Amino acid sequence: MALAMATPAWADIGREEAAAAAQRVASGRVLSVDKAEAGKRPVWRVKVLTGQGEVRVILIDAASGRVVG
């Protein structure tokens, strides 16, 4: 039970929702979506290839779906 409470809950915002949120910030093609941590909070790390050819990394809070940073 204690282990379950210490493990981040990834179910709040799913991979697809994180990808969609990142695309709203940096429109383009999603290259990858990975689990990560930022400031001890679970986040989705989304890489997006923009129309200008830039690769942007967008962090999406796994609980709220908001952009981090």
C-alpha positions, 0 to 999 in steps of 0.5 A: 500500500505504501509503495502505491502511494509513493508511485506517481499516478500517471492515469490523470492525463494520458499520453494522447492528451499530453501530445494534444496539449503540446501541439496546441503550444507548438503546432507540428508533428509529435515525435515522442511522448515519454514519462519524466519528472520535473521538480519532483512532479510527474510530467509528460515530456513531448518532443514536437517537430515544428513547421520551421524544422525546430524540435521543441520539448514541451513538459505537460503536468501529468495531473493537470494537463498544463504546460510546465515552465 
